[in-house]
Amino acid sequence: MPTLASDLRNKLERAVIAARDAAEVGARAALEALAVHHHEPYPHMKPRERQLRNQLRARARQLGDRQDRSGRLQIDHLAHECAYEHWHRMLFARFLAENGLLIEPDDNMPISLAEAEELAKEEGVDVWVYASRCAQRMLPQIFRPDDPLLQIAFATEHMLKLEKLLASLPAAVFTASDALGWVYQFWQSKKKDEVNRSEVKIGAEEYLIMTEDDILAIVD
């Protein structure tokens, strides 16, 4: 497999940095729509939404988000992790598709993202939900159906921004041997710059969930 040429690496860097900003905005909006930060559920929320809210609030506290005496919860850590999960689910779905590893579960045949979108429409589900089903066997660490963070839905405007960024990347990015390593570095670059300027050490939540070797071992 070839390595990323400098022009492709620059495109990937711009896309990933922009995706982190867009994903964090979308994540926070989605979490606030479920009243995760609020001291109580919104009156109109259905039982399933209330259950999901409780799961998300528990995750936030595990990540270090603090709750005040009124019940209001900070969701900074939760929003960061939610952004990471949603963007990387999309990114790795395309990574698998470009390498012929996005497998349709019924026929056990590789499909493209365009084909996944058509099949998703037939089933009446979101394309990324459908792609997740196809990808679970290959990357169960990323495509986890029981993860409450992946059960929330970003608003259409935020998803369109992320999908546009993903589509802007040439296919060659996803077949380069070092692309995944660069993805992780670029995702962390803005936070690392902020930490370096503040001279505060990076907390545990800022370390990456999977390494480049973990992914490459799956597809080798």
C-alpha positions as CSV (number, residue, x, y, z in Angstrom):
1,M,0.0,0.0,0.0
2,P,1.3,3.5,-0.8
3,T,1.8,6.2,1.8
4,L,0.0,9.5,1.7
5,A,1.4,12.1,-0.7
6,S,1.8,15.5,0.9
7,D,-1.1,17.0,-1.0
8,L,-3.4,14.2,0.2
9,R,-2.1,14.5,3.8
10,N,-2.8,18.3,3.7
11,K,-6.4,17.6,2.5
12,L,-6.8,15.0,5.3
13,E,-5.5,17.3,7.9
14,R,-7.9,20.1,6.9
15,A,-10.9,17.7,6.8
16,V,-10.2,16.1,10.1
17,I,-9.7,19.4,12.0
18,A,-12.8,20.8,10.5
19,A,-14.7,17.6,11.3
20,R,-13.7,17.8,14.9
21,D,-15.1,21.3,15.2
22,A,-18.3,20.4,13.3
23,A,-18.8,17.1,15.2
24,E,-18.4,18.8,18.6
25,V,-21.0,21.4,17.7
26,G,-23.4,18.7,16.5
27,A,-22.8,16.5,19.5
28,R,-23.5,19.2,22.0
29,A,-26.7,20.2,20.2
30,A,-27.8,16.6,20.1
31,L,-27.1,16.1,23.8
32,E,-28.8,19.3,24.8
33,A,-31.8,18.3,22.7
34,L,-32.1,15.2,25.0
35,A,-31.7,17.4,28.2
36,V,-28.6,15.6,29.2
37,H,-27.2,18.8,30.7
38,H,-30.5,19.8,32.2
39,H,-31.5,19.0,35.8
40,E,-34.6,17.1,34.6
41,P,-36.0,15.7,31.3
42,Y,-38.1,17.9,29.1
43,P,-41.8,17.4,29.5
44,H,-42.3,16.2,25.9
45,M,-39.7,13.5,26.1
46,K,-40.8,9.9,25.5
47,P,-39.8,7.0,27.9
48,R,-37.1,5.8,25.5
49,E,-35.6,9.3,25.3
50,R,-35.6,9.5,29.1
51,Q,-33.9,6.2,29.4
52,L,-31.2,7.2,26.9
53,R,-30.8,10.5,28.7
54,N,-30.1,8.7,32.0
55,Q,-27.5,6.5,30.3
56,L,-25.8,9.5,28.8
57,R,-25.7,11.3,32.1
58,A,-24.1,8.3,33.7
59,R,-21.5,8.2,31.0
60,A,-20.8,11.9,31.4
61,R,-20.1,11.4,35.1
62,Q,-17.8,8.5,34.4
63,L,-15.9,10.7,32.0
64,G,-15.4,13.4,34.7
65,D,-18.2,15.8,33.9
66,R,-19.5,17.4,37.1
67,Q,-23.0,17.8,38.3
68,D,-24.0,20.7,40.6
69,R,-26.5,20.7,43.5
70,S,-29.4,21.6,41.2
71,G,-28.8,18.6,39.0
72,R,-27.3,20.5,36.1
73,L,-24.5,18.6,34.5
74,Q,-21.5,19.7,32.6
75,I,-21.2,17.8,29.3
76,D,-17.9,18.9,27.9
77,H,-16.2,15.5,28.2
78,L,-19.3,13.7,26.9
79,A,-19.6,16.0,23.9
80,H,-16.0,15.4,23.0
81,E,-16.4,11.7,23.1
82,C,-19.7,11.8,21.3
83,A,-18.1,13.8,18.5
84,Y,-15.2,11.4,18.3
85,E,-17.5,8.3,18.1
86,H,-19.8,9.8,15.4
87,W,-17.1,11.1,13.1
88,H,-15.0,8.0,13.3
89,R,-17.9,5.7,12.7
90,M,-18.4,7.6,9.4
91,L,-14.7,7.7,8.6
92,F,-14.1,4.0,9.2
93,A,-17.3,3.0,7.3
94,R,-15.7,4.7,4.3
95,F,-12.3,3.2,5.0
96,L,-13.9,-0.3,4.9
97,A,-15.9,0.5,1.8
98,E,-12.9,1.8,-0.1
99,N,-11.0,-1.4,0.8
100,G,-13.8,-3.8,-0.1
101,L,-14.4,-4.6,3.5
102,L,-17.9,-3.2,4.1
103,I,-19.8,-6.5,4.0
104,E,-23.6,-6.7,3.5
105,P,-24.7,-9.2,6.2
106,D,-27.4,-11.1,4.3
107,D,-25.5,-11.8,1.0
108,N,-22.0,-11.6,2.7
109,M,-20.8,-9.4,-0.2
110,P,-18.8,-6.2,-0.1
111,I,-20.7,-3.0,-0.9
112,S,-19.9,0.7,-1.5
113,L,-21.3,3.5,0.6
114,A,-23.6,4.4,-2.3
115,E,-25.0,0.9,-2.3
116,A,-25.3,1.1,1.5
117,E,-27.3,4.3,1.2
118,E,-29.7,2.7,-1.2
119,L,-30.2,-0.4,1.0
120,A,-30.6,1.9,4.0
121,K,-33.4,3.8,2.2
122,E,-35.2,0.5,1.5
123,E,-35.1,-0.4,5.2
124,G,-36.0,3.2,6.3
125,V,-32.9,3.7,8.4
126,D,-30.0,6.2,8.4
127,V,-27.1,5.2,6.1
128,W,-24.6,5.3,8.9
129,V,-26.8,3.1,11.0
130,Y,-27.0,0.6,8.1
131,A,-23.2,0.9,7.5
132,S,-22.7,0.1,11.2
133,R,-24.6,-3.1,10.8
134,C,-22.4,-4.1,7.9
135,A,-19.2,-3.2,9.7
136,Q,-19.8,-4.6,13.1
137,R,-18.0,-7.9,12.4
138,M,-14.9,-6.1,11.1
139,L,-14.6,-3.3,13.6
140,P,-16.7,-4.2,16.7
141,Q,-14.7,-1.7,18.8
142,I,-16.0,1.2,16.7
143,F,-19.4,0.0,15.6
144,R,-21.0,-0.8,18.9
145,P,-24.8,-1.0,18.7
146,D,-25.2,-0.8,22.5
147,D,-23.2,2.4,22.8
148,P,-25.7,5.1,24.0
149,L,-23.5,7.8,22.3
150,L,-24.2,6.2,18.9
151,Q,-27.9,6.0,19.6
152,I,-28.3,9.8,19.5
153,A,-29.0,11.5,16.2
154,F,-27.3,14.6,15.0
155,A,-29.4,17.3,13.4
156,T,-29.5,17.2,9.6
157,E,-27.5,20.4,9.3
158,H,-24.6,19.0,11.4
159,M,-24.7,15.6,9.6
160,L,-24.5,17.3,6.2
161,K,-21.4,19.2,7.2
162,L,-19.7,16.0,8.3
163,E,-20.8,14.1,5.2
164,K,-19.5,16.9,3.0
165,L,-16.1,16.7,4.7
166,L,-16.0,13.0,4.4
167,A,-17.0,13.1,0.7
168,S,-14.3,15.8,0.0
169,L,-11.5,13.2,0.7
170,P,-10.2,11.3,-2.4
171,A,-10.5,7.5,-2.4
172,A,-6.7,7.4,-2.3
173,V,-6.6,8.7,1.2
174,F,-8.4,5.5,2.4
175,T,-6.0,3.1,0.7
176,A,-2.8,4.7,2.0
177,S,-0.9,2.6,4.5
178,D,-0.3,5.5,6.9
179,A,-3.6,7.3,6.6
180,L,-5.0,6.1,9.9
181,G,-2.0,7.2,11.8
182,W,-2.4,10.7,10.4
183,V,-6.1,10.7,11.2
184,Y,-5.4,10.3,14.9
185,Q,-2.7,12.9,14.9
186,F,-4.9,15.4,13.1
187,W,-7.9,14.8,15.4
188,Q,-5.7,15.5,18.4
189,S,-3.7,18.4,17.0
190,K,-6.0,21.2,18.0
191,K,-6.3,19.9,21.6
192,K,-2.6,19.3,21.8
193,D,-1.9,22.9,20.7
194,E,-4.3,24.2,23.4
195,V,-2.7,22.0,26.0
196,N,0.8,23.1,25.0
197,R,-0.1,26.7,25.2
198,S,-1.7,26.2,28.7
199,E,1.1,23.9,29.9
200,V,-1.5,21.5,31.3
201,K,-1.1,17.8,30.8
202,I,-3.6,15.9,28.6
203,G,-6.1,14.0,30.6
204,A,-7.0,10.3,30.1
205,E,-10.0,11.1,28.0
206,E,-7.9,12.8,25.4
207,Y,-6.0,9.6,24.6
208,L,-7.1,7.7,21.6
209,I,-9.5,4.7,21.9
210,M,-7.8,2.6,19.2
211,T,-4.3,2.7,17.8
212,E,-3.3,2.5,14.1
213,D,-2.0,-1.0,14.6
214,D,-5.3,-2.1,16.1
215,I,-7.1,-1.2,12.8
216,L,-4.4,-2.4,10.5
217,A,-4.3,-5.8,12.2
218,I,-8.0,-6.2,11.2
219,V,-7.6,-5.5,7.5
220,D,-4.2,-7.0,6.9
